Amino acid sequence: MSQDLNLTRNIGIMAHIDAGKTTTTERVLFYAGVNYKIGEVHEGTATMDWMVQEQERGITITSAATRVFWDYKGHKYKINIIDTPGHVDFTVEVERSLRVLDGAVGLFCAVGGVEPQSETVWRQANKYGVPRIAFVNKMDRAGADFFNAVKEIKDKLGANPVPIQIPIGAEDKFKGVIDLVKNKAIVWNDESMGAKYDIEEIPADLKEQAAEWRAKMVESVAEFDDKLMEKFFENPDSISEEEIIGVLRKGTIAMTITPVLCGASFKNKGIQTLLDAVMALLPSPSELPPVKGTNPDTDLEEERRPDPKDKFCALAFKIATDPFVGRLAYFRVYSGTLSSGSYVLNTRTGNKERISRIFQMHANKQNPIDLIEAGDIGAAVGFKDIRTGDTLCEEKAPLVLESMSFPEPVISIAVEPKTQADLEKMGVALGKLAEEDPTFRVRTDEDSGQTVLSGMGELHLEILLDRMKREFKVECNQGAPQVAYKEAITKEVEHRELYKKQSGGRGKYADISVVISPVDDLTKPGLVFENEITGGNIPREFIPAVEKGFKASLSNGVLAGYSVDSLKVRLIDGGFHAVDSDALSFEICARSAYREAMRKAGPVLLEPIMNVEVVTPEEYMGDIVGDLNKRRGLMQGMDSRHGARVIKALVPLSEMFGYVTTLRTLSSGRAASTMEFHSYAEAPKNVAEAVIAKANGKKTVNA
C-alpha cells in the first residue's frame, strides 16, 4: 500500500453540461487498462454514470470516484479521479469534490467555448485554490474552434491560458495535435481506437503556426524563471523539454497559468497526452501546503502534513447509501494512516466511531482494503452519525478542518405518501436522501401538516422523487413546485414590548425595548444581536433568552410566513419583576416584540432571481427576447457564438417554470438554455400581494 506520495494525483474533471466529462473519464479507464471495453454515455453504458437515472437521461447526477494507474517516464502513477456533474442543479457535487482535490481538468467544448456552468465551476475551483489544466474537447465537431476557446478562457474566466498543444486540422479533418513542448506532431491511428499514435515531424504547412505558438508558450513560462528568459532571448532552441515542463509545472501549481491541451474524447484522440500532462503538471499531495485546522480544545490553528506518519486527519466529503453495505462515507485523508477496525473521532459530534471496513471505490463498486494513507481518497462504513463536511481525526489529536458551505435551496414541492404503508417508508427514504445531499431539505409545514421538499431546481427534485420510487419503493403524490421566497425589512424601528400574565400564584413578567434594523453586511446571514443594557435593567441571565426568542422567530416572517435571512436587533432597555420574571417570559416577550416590530419596519417579500442564458439561431431571437420580457426578465446582454446568438437575462424563478418546453416550441427545438441562481431581490408589489394573499389564504400565518 505504502508508496511514494509524489506518484499520486487526486484530480477531478469539471465542466459545463455536455462538454464530455464522462466520455473523457471512460476513455481514461480504457487506456489505463481498467475497462476492456469503452462505455458510452449515449448508450447508457458508461461506468461512471452507474445510476439508472443517469443512464436513462445521459447526464451525470452524482460525482463518482475511481482509481487508475498510469505509466509516465518510467514511473507508475496512481490517479484518483472524480467525475463531476455539469448540471447546475447538482452544483453541490462539484463543490464538495473540489474541496478535497489537489488538481482539476477543466473541460471545454471546442464549439461552445466557455459556457455558463464552466464559469461556475471555475469560480468554485478558485475558491478552493485548485490548480488546473484545460482540455478543449470535441475538436471533431462542426464549428470547432480551438483558438476561440482559448480566447474565451482568457476573457470570460480571467485565467492565463497557455496552449501547450495546437490542433492538426479541425472538425472532420481533425487527426492529431502538435506538441509545442516536444516540438513534434502526434497523429492518432483510427484503426486501433486511438490506442496507438505516431510521433512525427510537424507538417510543413503548420510549421510557421507551430513556431509562433511555441514562442508564445516559452515567453509566458519564461516570466517565472529568469534563466529561461535569458535563454529565450539568446537561443530559444537551446531550451530543453525538461526545463519547459519544470517551469510550466511551477506556474500551474501557483495558479498563475493554465496549460491548454486539445482532443476529441469520443473519437479517442488526445487522452494519453492529457494523462501525461496530469502527471507532468498537476501537483501531488506532498507538493501542496499542509492542511490547516482548529484544535477544538485550545481554539488554536494547527497543521497536518501529508505524511503517513503524522497524526490521522481526514475530511468526509460525500455520504452515499448503498443497498448492500449501507451508509458509505467518502473521505480524503490529509495526514496519517487509518486501518479498518480502528476508531476515529468525529469532531462535530465529539463521538468516537469505529471504522468497520475501508473501500477503494470504482464508481458504485467497492474494493475492500486494509488501510488507507495520507493523500488518498476512499470510503468507509460503520459510522453511526456522519455528515458531509465532518472532520475525522485521532482521539488524542482533535482537529476541525474548514467545513464546506452549500447554497440555499430555491424551489420547494409538497409531497404526501399514496398509502399508509408508504408513510413510514417515506420518512426513512427522505432521511437517507437528505443525509446524502446537503442542498436537499425536508420539513413539515406546521399549518398544513404537509411534508415539504426543497432543492436546487426542478430537475433536482424530479431526480430525488424518482430515486424514492426506485430505490426505496415509496409511491407519493406531489404538488406543484413552489418558489422559496424570503422576507426582509427596509427600515429601522424602535419598539417596546411588555409581557405580563397573572393567573393565580406566580405570574409571568418581561419588559424589553429593542431597535430592529436591516443588516449592513449581507455576507453574514442570521441574527446579529447586540446587548446594550447597562445598570442591570434586565439581569444578565435573561439576555440569552431574548436572543433565543428572536432567533427562533426568524424562520417565520410576518407577511407570508417565509423565513427572514438576516436581522439586526439591539436590546437597549427593559425591566423585570423580582418574582415573576424568568427566562421563558423574556423569550415569549422577544417573540411578540419580533411580530409587532417587523410589521412597522417596512417588511418586503424577496424572490429568487435566476441568471438565464439562451443560445439560439438568429431567426428565433425576437420571439425569445419577447418571451423573456413577458416573464419580467431584465436583459443583461447579447453576444454571437459560432453563428448562434447568446441572450443573457436575469429572470425571477417564479416565471421560469416549464420554460424549457416553451423554448422548444418557440425555436422548433433548436435553442438551448441554462439557468443558475443569481440573488434575491424585492418582489414587485402586485407579485408580493398575490403571494401573500395565497399564503394567508392557505394558512393563517400571523394573520
N, C-alpha and C positions, 0 to 999 in steps of 0.2 A: 504493500500500500504506500509506504513512505517513498516519496520521490522528490526530485528537485523541483522546488516551487517555481523556479524560473521557467519550467517547461509546462506550466499550467496557464490556461486562458479561460476566463469567465466572460462570455460575450452574449449579447442579445442582438436580435435582428428586429429593427424597428422601422416603421414606415406608414404611409397612408394606405387606405383600403386598396386592394388590388395592385399593389406595386410589385408583388411577387415574393413576399416574405416566406410563406410556407413552401412554395415551389423551390426557392433557393435552399431552404433547410433540407428539403427532400433530396436535392442534388448533393448536398454536403454529406448526408447519411450514405448515399450511394457510393460516392467516390472515396469516402473514408472506410468503406467496406462493412458498414453496419447493416445496410439493406442490400440484398442481392437484386432487388427489383425497385425501379423508381415509382414512388406513389404520386398520383396526380390529384390536385385539388378538384379539378372539374369533373373527375370521375368518382370523387368521394373515396379515394383510396390512400390519401396522404396519411403517413404515420403520425405526424404531429397533430393533425386535426382528427382526433380519435372519437370525439363526442358525436353522437348521432346527428344532433342539430348542426354541427359544423360540416359534416359530410353532406347533409341534405342541402344546406344553403351555400356551401362553397366559401364560407368565411371562417376566420379564426375567432373563437369566443373566449377561450381561456388560454393563458400562456402555458406552453408545455416545455418541460426541460428534458434534455438528453445529454449524453456524453459520447464523444468520438475521439479517436486518436489520429494524429496526422504526422507523417514524416516530413521534416523540413531540415535541410542542411545537416543530415546525419543524426538528428535527434528525434526522438518520438515524443510529440507534444500531446498533452491531454487537454481537450476543449470541452467545457460545459457550455451548452448552447441553450438559450431560452428564446423560443419563437413567440412573439407577442401579437395581439390582435391589432388591426388597423382602425376598426370602427370606433368612433368617438364614445359610444355608449359603454365601451369596455376599457376606457382610458385608464381605469384603476389597475388593470392587469399590466399595463406598460409602466405605470408609476412605480408599482411595487417591485417589478423586475429590475428597473434601472437603479433602484435603491441599493441592490446587492451586487450589481455587476461591476467589473473592472473596465470594460470597454464595450463598444457597440458598433454594429454595422448599420449605417443609415442607408436604406434602400430608396432609390428614386426611380420613377418611371421615365424612360427617355422621351416619351411623348408628353406626358402630363407635367413633367418637371417637379417643382416644389408645390405640393397640394396642401390644402388647409391642415389636414391631420399631421402632415410632415412637420409643419411649423409647431404644432402642439407637442409632438414627441421630442422635437429638437430642444424646445424650451425645458421640457422635463429633464432631458439629459444635461442641459446646462445647470439646472437647479442642483442636481446631484454630482456635478463635476465629473461626468463620464467621458473619457477620451473616445473619439470615434473616427472611423474611416467611412467614406461614402462609396456606394456601388450604384452606378447608373445601369439599371436593368432594362430589359425589353428593347435592346438595340435592334432586334429583328423586326420590330413592328413598323407599320406605315406611319410616317410622321416623326420617326425617332430623330432626336437632335441632341447629341452628347454635349456640344459646347453651349447650347442654350440652357441645358440642365445645370451645367457648372456655373453659368452666369446667374441663374436663379438662386443657387445655393448661396452665392455671394450677396446678391441684392436682397433676397427675402429673409434669409436666416442670419445675415450679418456674419457669416463664417468666412474663413480664409481658405477656399478650396484650391488644392494644388493637384492637378491631374498628374498621375504617375503612369498612366496609360492613355493612349488615344485610340479610337476605333479604326479598323480597316474596313471601309465600306459602311453602309447603314441600310436599314430596312431589309429587304430580301437579299441584299448583296453583302450583309454583314458576315464576315468569315473569321475575324480574329482581331487582335489588338497589337499595338506597338508598345512594347515595354520601354518606357523612357529611361528607366534606371539602368537596365542592361543594354539599351540601345539596340534592341533586336525586335523582330516581328514574331508573334506567336499565332499560329494558324491551327484551328481545331479540325480534327478529322471526323466528318459526319458519320462515317460507317461505324466507328467504334462508340457511338453515342457520346462523343465528346471526351471519352476516357483518354484518348491519345491526342497529342498535339505535336506540331513540329516547330522548332525554333529556327527561324530563317533570317536572312538579311532583310532590311527594310526595303519594300518595293520602291523602285526609282521615282514613281510619281508622288510618293508620300515623304521622300527624304527631306524636302525643304520644310514641310509642315512639322515633321518629327523634330528637326533641328530647332525650329522656333519654340516648340512646346518644351523641349528638353532644356533649352536655355532659360525659359521662364521658370521651370521647376527648380533648376540649380540656383537661379537667382533668389527664388523665395526661400529655399532652405539655407542658402549661404548667409542670410541675415542672422541666423542663430549660431554661426560659427565663423569667427574672423579668419582662421586659417583657410577654410574652404572658400571664403570670399576672395582672399588673395590669389589662391589657385585659379579661381574662376576668371579673374581678370588677366592673369599671366598666361595660363594654358588650360582652357576648360576641359580639354580631352584628357588631362592628367588626373582628373578626379575619378577615384575608383568607386565601384558599386557599393563596397562596404562603407565608404565614407558617406555617400549619399543616404544609405539606409540608416546609418547611425544618427545623422542629423534629422532625417525625417521622423525617426522614432522619438527623438528628444522633443521635436516640435509638436508631434501628435499627443504625447503624454502630457505636455504642458498646455494642451488645448489651444495652441496658437495657430496651428494649421490643420486642415482636414484633407488627407490624401484621397484622391478620387480615382476609382477604377471603373471599368465598364464591362458589359457582357450581356448574355441573353440566357437566363437560367432555364427557360422552357426548352431552348434548343441546345442545352448542355454546354454552353460556351462561357468561359470566364470563371468557373467555380474554383478550379485548382489554384489559379493565380490569386483569387480572393482569399483562399485559405492561407496561402503563403504570406500574403500581406498581413493577415491577422497575426501570424506568428512573428513576422518581422517588425510590425509597427505598434501593435497594441500591448499594453503593459501586462506583466504577470502580477499576481497578488503581492509578491515581495517588492515590487517597484513602486508601490503606492504608499503614501504616508500611513503610519499606524492609525488604527481607528480610535476615535475619542469617545468617551462616555463619562457619565457622572456616577460617582460612588454614592449609593443611596444612604449609607451610614454617615459619611462625612460631608456630602454635598460638594466634594472637590472633583475637579476633572482628572481623569486617569486615561492612560493609553494602553492599547493592547497591540503587540507587534504580530505580523503574520508569520508566526513561528509555532510549529507543533509542540515545542517545549514550554511555551508561555502558558499563562492561566487560560482555561477554556472560556470562550465568549462567542456567541452566535446570535443571529437575528432571524426570527421566524417571519417570512415574508409572504406566505400563502398557506391557507388551510383548505384542504380538499377532502371530500367524503368519498371513500372507495367502498363499493358494495362488499368486497371480500376482506379488506384489512381494517376497515373502519376509518376513523379520522386521521388523516395524514397531514403532518405539518412540514412544509418545505422550509429549510433553513440554510443560511450561508454561514459557514464557520470562519470567523475572523482571526481567531488565535486558539492555540491549544489543540487537544485531541479528545474525541469522545468515543467511547466504546459502548456497544449495545449492552443493556443490562445495568448501566450506571445511572446515577442520579444527577439531575441538574436543578438549578434554582431558577424559577421564573420571577424576575424582579417586579413585574407588575402585580402579581398576586401574593408574592412573598412565600409561595409554597414550593416544596421540593417535588419534582416529578421524576418518575422512573421511565427511562427510555427503554422500552422492551425490545424494539428492533429498529435497525437503521437500514435504509434502502438507498441505492443509487437508481435514479429514475430514468426511464426511457419512454417518453410520452406517458401512457397510462399503465405501463408495465413496471413492476418493481423488482430490482435485483438485490437480494439481501447482502449486506456487507457487515464485517465485524466492527470496523471502526472508521472514523472519518476525521480528517486532519484540517488544520488551518488552510484557508484558501480554497476549500472545496464546497460544493453545493450538494445537499442530499435531502432526504425526507425521513421522518421518524414517526412511529406510532407508540401509543402508550400514554399520551397526555390526557389528564382529566379536564383541565381548563387551559386553553391556549387561544390567543387571538392574533390576527395579523399585526406585526409591529412589536411583538413581545421580545424582550431580550432574555436569552438563556445563558447562564454562566455557572461557574463553580460556586458552591455554597459559601466557601471561605473567602471568595474574592468577588463580591457582588458588583455589578456594573449595569448602568442603564444607558443603552445606546439611544441616539435620537430616533424617535419613532417616526412613522410616516403620516403625512397629512392627506386627507382624502376630500374630494369635492362633495358638496351637499347635494342630495337628490333634488331633481327639479320637477318630477312628474309622479303622480300617485294614481292608484286604482283601488277600488274596494272589491274584496273577494269574499265569497261565502261557500262553504262546502255543500256539495249537492245532497249528501245524505248524512245521517247522524254518524254512520261508521267512518265517514271521511273526516269528521270533525277532529278527532284525536290525532289521526294521521297527518292532518294539515298542520297542526301545531308543531309536530316533530319535524316535518319537512321544512317549514318556514324557518325554524330554529337552526337547522343544519345549513340552509342556503344563506341565511344572514351571517352565520359564522364564517362561511367561505368568502363572502363578498362584503367588504366594508361600505360600499356605496348603496347597498340594498338595506332598507329599513322596514321594520314591521311594527305597527302599533294598533291599538284598539281604540276606535273613536268612542269617547266616553258617552256622547249623547245618543249616537245611533247604535252603538254596540257592534258596528261592523269592523272587520279586520281590514286595515288599510296598508297597502304595499307601496313603497316609494322607491324610485330608481332614477337612472340617468337618462332614460329615453324610452320611447315606445318599444323599440327592438329589445332593449334590456329586460323590460318587464315581460314581454312576449316569450323570450327565451326562458326566463325563470318559471313562468307558468307551464311552459312545455316540459321543463325538467321535472316539475312537481308531478305532472301527469305520468311521465315515462319512468322516472327513477323511483318515485315514492308512491306511485299508483293512487294519486289523490285527484279526484274529479271536483272541480269547483266552478261556480258561476262568477263572472266578473262584470264590474260596472264600467262605464265609460271612463277614459283617462281624465284625471283632474290635474290642474296645474298647482304646483306648490307655491302659493303666494306667501308673502311675508308682510308684516306690518311695521311701521316706524312712526316716530313723532317728528314734528318740524320746528317746534319752539320750546323755550324753557318755561317752566311753570313752577310756582311755589304752592305747596298745598299742606294744610294741617288736617290731621285725621285723629279723631278721638274715639276710642273703642271702650264702651262701658256696658257691663252686663251685671245685673244683680238679680239673683233668683233664690234668695234664702241662703244663709250660710255664706261661704266665701265667694266673692264675685270675681269679675274679670275687669281689668283696667289697663289701658295703654294709651299714651298720647304722643304723637310724633309730628314733627314739621320737616318736610322734605322739599328739595328742589330737584325736579327731574328735567333732563335735557338730552338732546341727541349726543352721541359720542363723536368727539372730534376725530379720533384716529380710527378709521374704519377697518384697519387691519386687525384690530383686537375685538372680535365679536364677544357677545355675552354681556354680563353686568359689570359696570365699573362703579364700585360702591366706595364712597368717601365718608368717613365719620368725622364730623366737625363739632361734636358735642364737647363742651367744656364745663367744668364745675359740677360734673356728676348729675346733670338734669335727668339723664337716663343711666342707671347702673350699667357698668361695663359688661356684665354677664348677659344682658338682654340685647346688646347690639348685634351679635351674630344672628339672633332670631329675626331681627328686622331685615338683615341682608338675605337670610334664607327665604323670607316671605316674598321679597321682590324677585329673587332668582327663580323661585318656583312659578311665579306668575308670568314670566317671560314666554312660556310655552302657549299662552292664551291671550291673544290680542283683544282689544275692546271693540274692533269693528266687525270682524267676522270669525274671530277665534283662531286666526293664524298666528304663528309664533313671531315674536319680536327678536330680531337678530342681535341688536345692541342697544343699551340704555345706560345713561349715567344717572346715578342717584346720589345726592348729597344729603346726609342727615344733619340738619342744622340746629334742631331744638326738640324739646319734648318734655314729658312729665311722667311720673309714676306714682303708684299708691303703695305704701309700705306693706300692706297685707294682700291687696287684691292683684297686684301686678305679678306676672310670671312670663316665662319665655313664650309660651303659646299665645298669650294675649298680644304680645308685640308682633308675633308672626302673623296673626289674623289681622291686626291693625295695619301691617305693611301691605297685606293683600288687598284690603279695602282701599288704602291710600293709592295703590297702583291703579285700581279700576277707575277711581274718581279723577286722579291727576292726569291719567292718559287721555281721558275724554277731553280735557281742557287744553292739551298740549298739541293740538292740530294733528290728530292721527291720520296717516295716509296708508293706502294699500300699495305694496310693491309687487311688481310682476317680473318673472324671469325673461330676459331678452336674449335671443339666440343670434349667434353670428352665422349667417347663411351664405353659402357660396353656390352659385348655379353655373354650370358650364353648358352652353347651348349653341347650336348652329345659329348663325346671324339671323335667319328668317323668322325665328320664333321669339326674338329678343323683345320686341314691343309687347307681345301678349304676356310674356313672363314678368316684365317690369310692371306692367299694369296690374297683374295679379298680386305681385308683392306689395304694391302701393295700397291695394284694397285691403291687404292684411296688416295695415298700419306699419309697413316696412319703411325704414329710413335708409336710403341708398348711400353706400359708402364708396362706390367707385365701380368703374368698368374697365376691363383690360381685354386684350386679344391674346389667345394662346393657341398656336398652331391652327389658325383658321377658324377657331371657335371663339365665342365671346364669353367672358367670365364676368358675372354680375355678383357684386358683394353687397349685402344689406344686413341691417340689424332689425330683426322682426320679433315681436312678442311670441313666446312659446304657445300661448293660448290660441293664436291664429294659425299655428303650423300643423295641427292635427290633420292627418290624411293628405299632407301636401304632396308626398311622393306620387300618389295616384293622380292628383290634379296636374302635376308637372308632366307626367307621362301623356296625359290627354292633350295638354297644350302643345307638346312638342313631338307628337306621334312617337313617343318613346325614345327620342334621340337626346334629350337633355338629362343631366345628372346633377344631384345636389348633395351638399354635405352641410351639417349643422352642428354647432357646438355651443355650449353655454358661454355667454359673454359677461353679463352682470345683471343686477336687479335695478329696476327703475320705477319711478312712481307711475301708477296706472292712471290713464285719463279718467276724468270724473264719471263719464257715462259707464265705462267698463267697471270702475270700482263700485258704483252704485248697484250694478247688476249682480256682481259677485257677492256684495254684502247682503243684498236682498235674498239671493239664493241661499246663502249660508244661514241667514237668520230665519228663512222660511223652513229650511230643512231641519235646523236645530235652533235653539233659543239661547245662543251663547251670549252671556252678559246683556240680555235684552233689557 
